[in-house]
């Protein structure tokens, strides 16, 4: 009987066996085959994640202290975990967000545990389905005329793939038309369109619109008209809510999560765990438990479109959706500067009021939203937060430049306030009262605004929005306030204290690491330093400084208020005062984390990334004339293509629409990572002599013998006996296969594609790098009680199969091994009291440098070391040889979050 033949419905490959089909799906580079492979892995990841939550819950590494104290000094705070490692989650309907808090087999325990949950409300919980409607994919399919063709309105897969490439990845419209005009090209691939114009007609006429269209309106200012392009914000909310990618991630109710059984210590991460959502829905405002709040996050930021032609755009976003483009005119026809600034502010608020006007009624009377699974729910879209840099914050809150956008702190002496003083956000009652005086005449209005310290803007856009205190809606901004603000200032102060030449010399001498960028030309000559570069500099900033400066920089990097350590900069004559608004604003971070969750929820880095796709790329697709009308049309066309691509993907692979779920546990701060090695070695048959000469593995053969002897005689733990016994071991090989890189990957189960493995760390062995090694016991090294330490990896290798079979007589301890040279273990005596960094050096016993061969599974991460420079960096040191030339190092705790959690 002939074997059964299979066909790949992704790429239409026919007549292959079952094993061939499995190999084809695993190795195919076809785009649809890769999507199918990712889908299967995604389904498996979702299933495993669901089963994991049912069985064991989310586990996290217990807190073991940090640079400012041990766990005991923190009163045994578990930092988010009970004894079982679970988080206690309380939702507004009294239920627990996880089933692992109690033992399901003991009814008495269940009853006792249920008594500890906060049950405050008896109403129907939020997110209740009002009625069931059609799946949105079914609605979309009915709008396409030819339902028998999976690629409709295109004739074939090739027809669709070329169209998608042309609109999303391809060249300009003219270049694509010229490509199709090549004699015989269009006939050879049999496309349904002959040029860009025909392709655009198919997309515009036959593909349903997925998002609301942009509407052009004119705004008259001082006799001149300006263009405003905007979308209906409620329609944009409906689009986001109905996106099938977001349906399984919809959060329908707020939660209060506690880290203790008495519900006294609360934890915050995503927005639904913070106070704003809970207070708005439950305690103060709506008091409607059967409806869902939809927090509206608005951001705006003017961006440069060109380098030389001074073209700018002023996009406004609602999370990841473009709401519109504000006018970018500087109003140069208004000659008076004060009047021009006031008019610009009025123009901004008038446009924003027009865009957000639909929220005024919807926030009070609610709307119906349909998710992609057809569930209809009653929702309140409520303005929650405004995300922007400091100029945007000043514009929104009507304050004057130099004032805090949140609290009423005065401009003078804002940096000299007592460290215990943290002013609450500005009460907007007096602000709104001052705005109401506009009906009493300009004199009274000007006087009222002057008394409360705001600009003369009578109708700010937030004036009529319900449940809004704009001074509590200005969120922290990591990019501009920390990296482009505080870190930028500290770098300038350190340069003044140490000198540019010495700083650049030290920058060039840092050893390389996966997470560290080595600035071979220094950092002092950089111009237009970006937030990413300031982030990179902050990772090694502590290794540049001397003396008392260590304390203040360490305090900054640990996010302790810098204002409590200013005296050293004054003593050195670097600063005379600290009236820096971005420095002052760090006092409010705790308040806003409690209100809206962690700061990554409202970071302007997302806005900056959206500028590329929704402003800069859109402008590059135009001819530079009347650009905004072309940009909006280009975006609408691209959105139709993306929506149709998603529909085809769902139809071909029958992707299930996952239901919205109630959020359970907080994702871990440090995701689980897996070690990955290449399938084939970098070099084969590398002799021991080459390992000694080129890789620096000077004691390789003796270390390998000790490892094998210890495995064969686990009852022997004395280092002397191990060394003596290993000398009689017969060496069965004189060469090994060598690998030059170790990779660590991680999967994010909360991402859109949880099956994708992302490289989060790597260690290059040629040249050798530093790694963190975990040990249960370091007795074999002569260092009792060593649990994790630092080692320099000289080579990573694998042994021949015949040698493993002869030496280990059973399961091989590891497929890959590493030859390492040890550093001294972490010791409290070597913890620098100022920098809170561990000081280490080469580990020598009886004058002999200690080395070992270990299983590669013991290597947990790369480690970055700061050389101990002394008063001046030696000229002979370089980035490539500093690990060999320097004797003493400090362990850098700011390499990445994994290292910070392990080392600090």
NUBAVO-533021 format. One record per residue (C-alpha): residue in three letters; z, y, x negated. Coordinates in steps of 0.25 Angstrom, whole numbers, padded with zeros to 4 digits, always signed. Example, Ala and Ser with C-alpha at 12.3 -4.5 7.8 and 13.67 -1.06 7.14 Angstrom:
// NUBAVO-533021
Ala+0031-0018-0049Ser+0029-0004-0055
This chain:
// NUBAVO-533021
Unk+0000+0000+0000Unk-0004+0013-0005Unk+0008+0023-0008Unk+0010+0034+0003Unk+0003+0047+0000Unk+0010+0060+0001Unk+0004+0075+0003Unk+0011+0087-0002Unk+0011+0097+0010Unk+0015+0108+0001Unk+0002+0108-0007Unk-0006+0098+0001Unk-0007+0088-0011Unk-0011+0075-0005Unk-0010+0060-0008Unk+0002+0059-0018Unk+0012+0048-0018Unk+0027+0050-0015Unk+0031+0051-0029Unk+0019+0060-0032Unk+0023+0069-0020Unk+0037+0070-0025Unk+0032+0074-0039Unk+0022+0083-0034Unk+0033+0091-0026Unk+0042+0091-0038Unk+0032+0096-0048Unk+0021+0104-0040Unk+0019+0118-0044Unk+0013+0121-0030Unk+0020+0133-0023Unk+0021+0125-0010Unk+0026+0113-0017Unk+0036+0121-0024Unk+0041+0127-0011Unk+0042+0113-0005Unk+0050+0108-0017Unk+0059+0120-0016Unk+0061+0118-0001Unk+0065+0104-0003Unk+0075+0108-0014Unk+0080+0119-0005Unk+0082+0110+0007Unk+0090+0101-0003Unk+0098+0112-0008Unk+0102+0117+0006Unk+0106+0103+0010Unk+0114+0101-0002Unk+0121+0114+0000Unk+0124+0111+0014Unk+0130+0098+0010Unk+0138+0104-0001Unk+0144+0114+0008Unk+0148+0103+0018Unk+0154+0094+0007Unk+0160+0103-0003Unk+0159+0117-0001Unk+0156+0128-0012Unk+0163+0126-0025Unk+0166+0137-0035Unk+0172+0137-0048Unk+0186+0141-0048Unk+0190+0155-0054Unk+0197+0153-0068Unk+0200+0167-0071Unk+0192+0179-0077Unk+0193+0189-0088Unk+0204+0196-0081Unk+0213+0184-0078Unk+0215+0170-0076Unk+0214+0163-0062Unk+0230+0163-0062Unk+0230+0178-0064Unk+0221+0179-0052Unk+0232+0172-0044Unk+0224+0160-0043Unk+0213+0166-0035Unk+0203+0156-0032Unk+0192+0166-0031Unk+0185+0161-0018Unk+0190+0146-0018Unk+0200+0138-0012Unk+0206+0125-0019Unk+0193+0118-0014Unk+0184+0128-0019Unk+0180+0133-0005Unk+0179+0147+0000Unk+0186+0150+0013Unk+0176+0156+0023Unk+0180+0163+0036Unk+0169+0167+0046Unk+0171+0176+0058Unk+0171+0164+0068Unk+0183+0158+0060Unk+0175+0147+0054Unk+0174+0143+0040Unk+0161+0145+0032Unk+0163+0131+0025Unk+0169+0117+0030Unk+0175+0114+0016Unk+0188+0121+0018Unk+0194+0110+0025Unk+0194+0095+0024Unk+0185+0090+0036Unk+0192+0077+0036Unk+0206+0082+0039Unk+0207+0089+0053Unk+0220+0095+0050Unk+0215+0102+0038Unk+0204+0107+0046Unk+0213+0113+0056Unk+0222+0119+0045Unk+0210+0125+0038Unk+0204+0131+0050Unk+0217+0138+0053Unk+0215+0146+0040Unk+0201+0151+0044Unk+0201+0165+0050Unk+0197+0164+0065Unk+0197+0178+0070Unk+0185+0178+0080Unk+0182+0169+0092Unk+0168+0175+0095Unk+0155+0168+0092Unk+0152+0169+0078Unk+0141+0178+0072Unk+0127+0171+0071Unk+0127+0164+0084Unk+0113+0161+0089Unk+0109+0169+0101Unk+0097+0161+0104Unk+0087+0152+0097Unk+0073+0158+0095Unk+0060+0152+0088Unk+0060+0150+0073Unk+0054+0162+0066Unk+0044+0153+0059Unk+0039+0148+0072Unk+0037+0162+0077Unk+0029+0165+0064Unk+0021+0153+0066Unk+0017+0157+0080Unk+0012+0170+0075Unk+0002+0163+0066Unk-0011+0159+0074Unk-0015+0146+0066Unk-0002+0137+0067Unk-0010+0125+0062Unk-0012+0131+0048Unk+0000+0131+0040Unk-0006+0142+0031Unk-0011+0151+0043Unk-0016+0162+0044Unk-0021+0157+0030Unk-0031+0145+0030Unk-0025+0137+0019Unk-0013+0136+0009Unk-0022+0142-0002Unk-0026+0153+0007Unk-0012+0157+0010Unk-0007+0155-0005Unk-0018+0165-0010Unk-0014+0175+0001Unk+0001+0174-0003Unk-0002+0175-0017Unk-0011+0187-0015Unk+0000+0195-0007Unk+0012+0191-0015Unk+0008+0187-0029Unk-0006+0191-0031Unk-0013+0203-0036Unk-0017+0216-0029Unk-0025+0216-0017Unk-0038+0221-0024Unk-0036+0210-0035Unk-0035+0199-0024Unk-0047+0204-0017Unk-0055+0204-0030Unk-0050+0190-0033Unk-0055+0185-0019Unk-0068+0192-0021Unk-0072+0183-0033Unk-0084+0175-0030Unk-0080+0162-0025Unk-0065+0163-0026Unk-0062+0165-0011Unk-0071+0154-0007Unk-0065+0145-0017Unk-0051+0146-0012Unk-0056+0148+0003Unk-0047+0160+0007Unk-0047+0166+0021Unk-0047+0180+0015Unk-0057+0187+0005Unk-0049+0199+0001Unk-0035+0205+0002Unk-0039+0213+0015Unk-0042+0200+0022Unk-0029+0194+0017Unk-0021+0206+0021Unk-0027+0204+0035Unk-0023+0190+0036Unk-0009+0193+0032Unk-0007+0206+0041Unk-0014+0200+0053Unk-0011+0185+0053Unk+0003+0184+0046Unk+0015+0188+0055Unk+0023+0200+0051Unk+0037+0195+0046Unk+0043+0209+0044Unk+0042+0222+0051Unk+0031+0232+0047Unk+0034+0244+0039Unk+0033+0257+0048Unk+0028+0270+0041Unk+0035+0283+0046Unk+0035+0297+0041Unk+0047+0305+0038Unk+0046+0320+0038Unk+0054+0328+0028Unk+0053+0343+0026Unk+0039+0343+0031Unk+0034+0331+0023Unk+0032+0317+0028Unk+0037+0304+0021Unk+0034+0289+0024Unk+0045+0279+0028Unk+0041+0265+0029Unk+0051+0256+0036Unk+0053+0243+0044Unk+0062+0241+0056Unk+0075+0236+0050Unk+0079+0227+0062Unk+0066+0220+0061Unk+0069+0218+0046Unk+0082+0212+0050Unk+0075+0202+0059Unk+0066+0198+0048Unk+0077+0195+0038Unk+0085+0188+0048Unk+0073+0179+0052Unk+0069+0175+0038Unk+0070+0160+0036Unk+0075+0161+0022Unk+0087+0169+0026Unk+0091+0161+0039Unk+0100+0151+0032Unk+0107+0162+0025Unk+0109+0171+0037Unk+0124+0174+0037Unk+0128+0176+0052Unk+0143+0180+0051Unk+0153+0187+0041Unk+0164+0179+0034Unk+0177+0181+0028Unk+0179+0172+0016Unk+0192+0170+0009Unk+0196+0164-0004Unk+0210+0160+0001Unk+0215+0152+0012Unk+0224+0163+0017Unk+0211+0172+0019Unk+0217+0183+0011Unk+0206+0184-0001Unk+0192+0186+0004Unk+0179+0184-0004Unk+0166+0191-0002Unk+0152+0187-0006Unk+0141+0188+0004Unk+0141+0200+0014Unk+0146+0191+0025Unk+0159+0188+0018Unk+0162+0203+0016Unk+0169+0213+0025Unk+0158+0221+0031Unk+0152+0210+0039Unk+0165+0205+0044Unk+0170+0219+0048Unk+0157+0223+0054Unk+0156+0211+0063Unk+0170+0207+0065Unk+0181+0217+0063Unk+0176+0231+0066Unk+0162+0233+0070Unk+0154+0224+0079Unk+0165+0213+0083Unk+0153+0205+0087Unk+0155+0191+0083Unk+0143+0184+0089Unk+0133+0193+0082Unk+0128+0193+0067Unk+0129+0205+0058Unk+0116+0208+0050Unk+0121+0217+0038Unk+0110+0227+0034Unk+0109+0230+0020Unk+0100+0242+0016Unk+0096+0246+0002Unk+0086+0257-0003Unk+0082+0261-0017Unk+0071+0270-0022Unk+0062+0263-0032Unk+0051+0266-0041Unk+0037+0260-0038Unk+0029+0265-0050Unk+0033+0269-0064Unk+0024+0281-0066Unk+0019+0286-0052Unk+0033+0288-0047Unk+0031+0280-0034Unk+0044+0276-0027Unk+0048+0268-0015Unk+0061+0269-0007Unk+0063+0255-0001Unk+0074+0252+0009Unk+0078+0237+0011Unk+0087+0229+0020Unk+0091+0218+0011Unk+0078+0212+0006Unk+0069+0218+0017Unk+0062+0231+0015Unk+0065+0241+0026Unk+0056+0253+0021Unk+0052+0263+0011Unk+0059+0276+0012Unk+0052+0289+0008Unk+0052+0292-0007Unk+0048+0306-0007Unk+0057+0316-0016Unk+0054+0327-0006Unk+0050+0336-0018Unk+0045+0346-0007Unk+0059+0350-0005Unk+0063+0359-0016Unk+0078+0361-0014Unk+0084+0349-0021Unk+0096+0348-0012Unk+0088+0348+0000Unk+0078+0338-0005Unk+0090+0328-0008Unk+0095+0330+0006Unk+0082+0328+0012Unk+0079+0315+0004Unk+0093+0310+0009Unk+0089+0314+0023Unk+0076+0307+0022Unk+0082+0294+0017Unk+0092+0294+0028Unk+0082+0297+0039Unk+0073+0285+0034Unk+0085+0276+0033Unk+0090+0279+0046Unk+0076+0276+0052Unk+0076+0263+0045Unk+0090+0259+0049Unk+0090+0265+0063Unk+0087+0251+0070Unk+0101+0247+0065Unk+0108+0257+0073Unk+0106+0250+0086Unk+0105+0236+0081Unk+0118+0237+0073Unk+0125+0239+0087Unk+0117+0231+0097Unk+0113+0219+0088Unk+0099+0212+0087Unk+0094+0198+0088Unk+0090+0192+0075Unk+0082+0179+0074Unk+0083+0170+0061Unk+0072+0161+0057Unk+0078+0149+0064Unk+0076+0156+0077Unk+0091+0159+0079Unk+0093+0173+0087Unk+0106+0180+0083Unk+0112+0193+0087Unk+0114+0202+0075Unk+0119+0216+0071Unk+0111+0222+0060Unk+0121+0232+0053Unk+0119+0241+0041Unk+0129+0235+0031Unk+0126+0241+0017Unk+0117+0250+0009Unk+0112+0245-0005Unk+0107+0255-0015Unk+0110+0262-0028Unk+0118+0275-0029Unk+0107+0285-0025Unk+0105+0277-0013Unk+0120+0276-0010Unk+0121+0291-0011Unk+0109+0293-0002Unk+0115+0284+0009Unk+0129+0288+0009Unk+0126+0303+0009Unk+0136+0305-0003Unk+0133+0314-0015Unk+0129+0309-0028Unk+0141+0305-0037Unk+0149+0301-0025Unk+0153+0286-0022Unk+0144+0281-0010Unk+0156+0273-0004Unk+0169+0280-0006Unk+0173+0295-0006Unk+0177+0296-0020Unk+0174+0310-0026Unk+0163+0312-0037Unk+0173+0318-0047Unk+0182+0308-0053Unk+0176+0296-0046Unk+0177+0288-0059Unk+0191+0292-0062Unk+0198+0287-0049Unk+0210+0278-0050Unk+0205+0264-0052Unk+0214+0259-0040Unk+0207+0269-0031Unk+0195+0263-0023Unk+0191+0272-0012Unk+0186+0266+0001Unk+0172+0268+0006Unk+0169+0282+0012Unk+0173+0283+0027Unk+0160+0287+0034Unk+0168+0292+0046Unk+0169+0306+0040Unk+0154+0305+0035Unk+0149+0302+0049Unk+0157+0313+0055Unk+0151+0323+0045Unk+0137+0318+0048Unk+0140+0321+0063Unk+0142+0336+0060Unk+0127+0338+0058Unk+0126+0341+0073Unk+0136+0353+0070Unk+0127+0360+0061Unk+0123+0360+0046Unk+0136+0368+0042Unk+0146+0358+0048Unk+0137+0346+0043Unk+0136+0351+0029Unk+0151+0354+0029Unk+0155+0340+0034Unk+0145+0333+0024Unk+0151+0341+0013Unk+0165+0337+0017Unk+0162+0322+0017Unk+0153+0323+0005Unk+0140+0318+0010Unk+0126+0324+0010Unk+0120+0332+0021Unk+0113+0320+0028Unk+0115+0321+0043Unk+0109+0308+0047Unk+0111+0296+0037Unk+0105+0283+0041Unk+0118+0276+0042Unk+0124+0286+0052Unk+0121+0279+0064Unk+0122+0264+0059Unk+0133+0257+0065Unk+0144+0250+0057Unk+0140+0258+0045Unk+0149+0265+0035Unk+0139+0268+0024Unk+0149+0270+0013Unk+0153+0256+0015Unk+0139+0251+0015Unk+0135+0256+0001Unk+0136+0243-0007Unk+0139+0241-0022Unk+0126+0240-0031Unk+0127+0231-0043Unk+0114+0236-0049Unk+0116+0251-0049Unk+0131+0252-0049Unk+0134+0241-0059Unk+0122+0238-0068Unk+0115+0252-0067Unk+0128+0259-0065Unk+0141+0254-0072Unk+0135+0245-0082Unk+0125+0256-0086Unk+0137+0266-0088Unk+0145+0256-0096Unk+0133+0253-0105Unk+0132+0267-0108Unk+0146+0269-0111Unk+0146+0257-0120Unk+0134+0262-0128Unk+0142+0275-0130Unk+0154+0268-0135Unk+0147+0258-0145Unk+0133+0264-0148Unk+0119+0260-0145Unk+0116+0253-0158Unk+0128+0244-0158Unk+0126+0240-0143Unk+0111+0237-0146Unk+0115+0229-0158Unk+0124+0220-0150Unk+0114+0218-0139Unk+0104+0212-0149Unk+0115+0202-0154Unk+0119+0196-0141Unk+0116+0181-0141Unk+0105+0177-0130Unk+0109+0171-0117Unk+0102+0167-0104Unk+0109+0179-0096Unk+0110+0189-0107Unk+0098+0198-0111Unk+0098+0201-0126Unk+0094+0216-0127Unk+0087+0215-0141Unk+0084+0230-0142Unk+0098+0233-0136Unk+0102+0240-0123Unk+0104+0254-0127Unk+0089+0258-0128Unk+0086+0252-0114Unk+0080+0262-0104Unk+0080+0261-0089Unk+0090+0249-0089Unk+0089+0241-0077Unk+0101+0235-0069Unk+0096+0221-0074Unk+0098+0226-0089Unk+0111+0232-0086Unk+0115+0219-0080Unk+0110+0212-0093Unk+0118+0222-0102Unk+0131+0220-0094Unk+0131+0205-0098Unk+0133+0208-0112Unk+0139+0222-0112Unk+0153+0217-0115Unk+0148+0211-0128Unk+0143+0225-0133Unk+0156+0233-0132Unk+0168+0235-0141Unk+0183+0237-0140Unk+0189+0243-0127Unk+0175+0244-0121Unk+0176+0229-0118Unk+0186+0231-0107Unk+0178+0241-0099Unk+0165+0234-0100Unk+0172+0221-0096Unk+0178+0227-0084Unk+0165+0232-0080Unk+0158+0219-0082Unk+0169+0212-0074Unk+0167+0222-0063Unk+0181+0228-0064Unk+0181+0243-0062Unk+0176+0250-0074Unk+0184+0263-0070Unk+0197+0257-0074Unk+0193+0256-0089Unk+0186+0270-0092Unk+0196+0275-0102Unk+0189+0268-0114Unk+0176+0276-0111Unk+0183+0289-0110Unk+0190+0286-0124Unk+0177+0284-0130Unk+0171+0296-0125Unk+0160+0289-0117Unk+0164+0294-0103Unk+0173+0305-0098Unk+0173+0301-0084Unk+0169+0290-0075Unk+0163+0296-0062Unk+0152+0286-0061Unk+0150+0282-0046Unk+0144+0268-0050Unk+0157+0265-0057Unk+0166+0271-0046Unk+0158+0262-0036Unk+0163+0249-0042Unk+0177+0252-0035Unk+0170+0249-0022Unk+0164+0236-0026Unk+0175+0227-0020Unk+0175+0235-0007Unk+0160+0233-0005Unk+0161+0218-0009Unk+0171+0216+0002Unk+0162+0223+0011Unk+0148+0217+0008Unk+0151+0206-0001Unk+0147+0204-0016Unk+0139+0215-0022Unk+0126+0206-0024Unk+0124+0207-0009Unk+0121+0222-0010Unk+0115+0224-0024Unk+0103+0234-0026Unk+0097+0224-0035Unk+0091+0217-0023Unk+0085+0231-0019Unk+0079+0233-0033Unk+0072+0219-0032Unk+0066+0222-0018Unk+0060+0235-0024Unk+0051+0226-0032Unk+0045+0218-0020Unk+0046+0228-0009Unk+0043+0241-0017Unk+0037+0239-0031Unk+0028+0227-0028Unk+0023+0234-0014Unk+0019+0246-0021Unk+0012+0239-0032Unk+0003+0233-0021Unk-0001+0247-0016Unk-0011+0257-0022Unk-0001+0267-0024Unk-0006+0276-0012Unk+0002+0277+0001Unk+0010+0265-0005Unk+0021+0263+0005Unk+0011+0259+0016Unk+0005+0249+0007Unk+0018+0244+0002Unk+0023+0241+0016Unk+0010+0234+0020Unk+0010+0226+0007Unk+0025+0221+0010Unk+0022+0218+0024Unk+0010+0209+0020Unk+0019+0202+0009Unk+0030+0199+0019Unk+0020+0193+0028Unk+0015+0184+0017Unk+0029+0180+0013Unk+0033+0177+0028Unk+0021+0168+0030Unk+0023+0161+0016Unk+0037+0158+0022Unk+0032+0153+0035Unk+0022+0143+0028Unk+0033+0138+0019Unk+0041+0135+0031Unk+0029+0128+0039Unk+0025+0120+0027Unk+0038+0114+0023Unk+0045+0115+0036Unk+0057+0123+0030Unk+0069+0122+0040Unk+0074+0135+0045Unk+0089+0135+0040Unk+0099+0140+0050Unk+0108+0152+0047Unk+0121+0147+0042Unk+0135+0152+0040Unk+0138+0155+0026Unk+0148+0146+0019Unk+0153+0148+0005Unk+0151+0158-0006Unk+0140+0155-0016Unk+0146+0153-0030Unk+0147+0164-0040Unk+0141+0155-0050Unk+0131+0146-0045Unk+0131+0131-0049Unk+0121+0129-0061Unk+0114+0117-0066Unk+0110+0114-0080Unk+0095+0111-0082Unk+0087+0106-0094Unk+0072+0105-0096Unk+0066+0091-0094Unk+0060+0090-0108Unk+0067+0095-0121Unk+0062+0107-0129Unk+0061+0099-0141Unk+0061+0084-0144Unk+0066+0076-0155Unk+0073+0087-0162Unk+0080+0081-0174Unk+0095+0083-0178Unk+0091+0091-0190Unk+0082+0101-0182Unk+0094+0103-0172Unk+0103+0107-0184Unk+0093+0116-0191Unk+0086+0123-0179Unk+0096+0122-0168Unk+0108+0124-0176Unk+0115+0110-0171Unk+0121+0108-0185Unk+0131+0097-0181Unk+0122+0090-0170Unk+0122+0076-0175Unk+0137+0076-0176Unk+0139+0083-0163Unk+0130+0073-0156Unk+0138+0061-0162Unk+0151+0067-0157Unk+0146+0068-0143Unk+0141+0054-0143Unk+0153+0048-0149Unk+0162+0056-0139Unk+0154+0050-0128Unk+0155+0036-0133Unk+0170+0037-0135Unk+0176+0046-0124Unk+0190+0041-0127Unk+0189+0049-0141Unk+0193+0064-0140Unk+0197+0067-0154Unk+0187+0076-0160Unk+0190+0070-0174Unk+0187+0055-0169Unk+0175+0060-0162Unk+0169+0066-0175Unk+0173+0054-0183Unk+0167+0044-0173Unk+0154+0051-0171Unk+0151+0050-0186Unk+0148+0035-0183Unk+0139+0037-0172Unk+0125+0032-0174Unk+0115+0044-0172Unk+0104+0037-0164Unk+0094+0049-0164Unk+0090+0060-0173Unk+0083+0069-0163Unk+0085+0075-0149Unk+0077+0082-0139Unk+0081+0097-0138Unk+0082+0107-0126Unk+0082+0122-0128Unk+0087+0127-0115Unk+0098+0124-0105Unk+0096+0129-0091Unk+0106+0132-0080Unk+0100+0133-0066Unk+0107+0136-0052Unk+0103+0135-0038Unk+0107+0145-0027Unk+0109+0138-0014Unk+0110+0152-0007Unk+0096+0156-0011Unk+0083+0155-0003Unk+0079+0143-0012Unk+0092+0136-0017Unk+0084+0125-0024Unk+0079+0134-0035Unk+0086+0133-0048Unk+0088+0146-0056Unk+0091+0146-0070Unk+0104+0153-0072Unk+0107+0151-0086Unk+0100+0144-0098Unk+0104+0141-0113Unk+0093+0142-0124Unk+0097+0132-0135Unk+0086+0137-0145Unk+0092+0146-0149Unk+0106+0141-0146Unk+0114+0148-0135Unk+0128+0148-0130Unk+0133+0140-0118Unk+0146+0137-0110Unk+0150+0123-0111Unk+0160+0116-0101Unk+0170+0106-0106Unk+0181+0098-0099Unk+0188+0096-0113Unk+0184+0101-0126Unk+0193+0091-0134Unk+0181+0085-0141Unk+0178+0098-0147Unk+0192+0100-0152Unk+0195+0111-0142Unk+0204+0105-0131Unk+0203+0111-0117Unk+0190+0118-0119Unk+0183+0118-0105Unk+0171+0127-0108Unk+0167+0134-0120Unk+0155+0140-0127Unk+0145+0133-0136Unk+0132+0136-0143Unk+0121+0126-0139Unk+0113+0122-0151Unk+0104+0112-0145Unk+0102+0104-0132Unk+0097+0090-0133Unk+0095+0076-0127Unk+0096+0063-0134Unk+0086+0052-0133Unk+0088+0042-0122Unk+0090+0030-0131Unk+0101+0037-0139Unk+0108+0041-0126Unk+0108+0027-0121Unk+0113+0022-0135Unk+0124+0032-0136Unk+0129+0034-0122Unk+0128+0020-0116Unk+0127+0025-0102Unk+0126+0039-0095Unk+0122+0049-0105Unk+0132+0061-0105Unk+0120+0071-0104Unk+0105+0071-0105Unk+0106+0084-0114Unk+0116+0088-0124Unk+0119+0101-0132Unk+0124+0103-0146Unk+0134+0115-0145Unk+0142+0123-0155Unk+0156+0127-0149Unk+0163+0140-0148Unk+0178+0142-0146Unk+0183+0139-0132Unk+0187+0151-0123Unk+0201+0155-0126Unk+0210+0165-0119Unk+0214+0170-0133Unk+0200+0173-0136Unk+0198+0181-0123Unk+0196+0196-0127Unk+0205+0204-0118Unk+0196+0216-0117Unk+0183+0209-0114Unk+0188+0196-0108Unk+0178+0188-0116Unk+0181+0176-0123Unk+0179+0176-0138Unk+0173+0163-0145Unk+0168+0158-0158Unk+0162+0146-0164Unk+0171+0134-0163Unk+0175+0128-0176Unk+0185+0117-0179Unk+0190+0115-0193Unk+0178+0125-0197Unk+0168+0116-0191Unk+0159+0122-0180Unk+0161+0114-0167Unk+0148+0108-0160Unk+0146+0097-0150Unk+0135+0090-0142Unk+0138+0091-0127Unk+0132+0087-0114Unk+0123+0099-0109Unk+0130+0098-0096Unk+0142+0104-0102Unk+0134+0117-0104Unk+0137+0127-0093Unk+0130+0140-0096Unk+0125+0149-0107Unk+0136+0158-0113Unk+0133+0172-0119Unk+0142+0177-0131Unk+0145+0191-0136Unk+0145+0191-0151Unk+0158+0198-0157Unk+0150+0209-0164Unk+0162+0217-0170Unk+0161+0232-0172Unk+0146+0230-0175Unk+0136+0220-0172Unk+0131+0213-0185Unk+0117+0216-0189Unk+0114+0201-0192Unk+0117+0196-0178Unk+0106+0194-0169Unk+0105+0188-0155Unk+0099+0176-0161Unk+0109+0173-0171Unk+0122+0180-0166Unk+0128+0166-0161Unk+0127+0161-0175Unk+0131+0174-0182Unk+0143+0178-0174Unk+0156+0171-0174Unk+0163+0176-0162Unk+0158+0179-0148Unk+0163+0183-0134Unk+0159+0175-0122Unk+0151+0184-0113Unk+0156+0182-0098Unk+0145+0191-0092Unk+0133+0182-0095Unk+0132+0177-0080Unk+0141+0173-0069Unk+0142+0159-0073Unk+0148+0163-0087Unk+0157+0174-0081Unk+0163+0163-0072Unk+0165+0153-0083Unk+0169+0162-0094Unk+0177+0174-0088
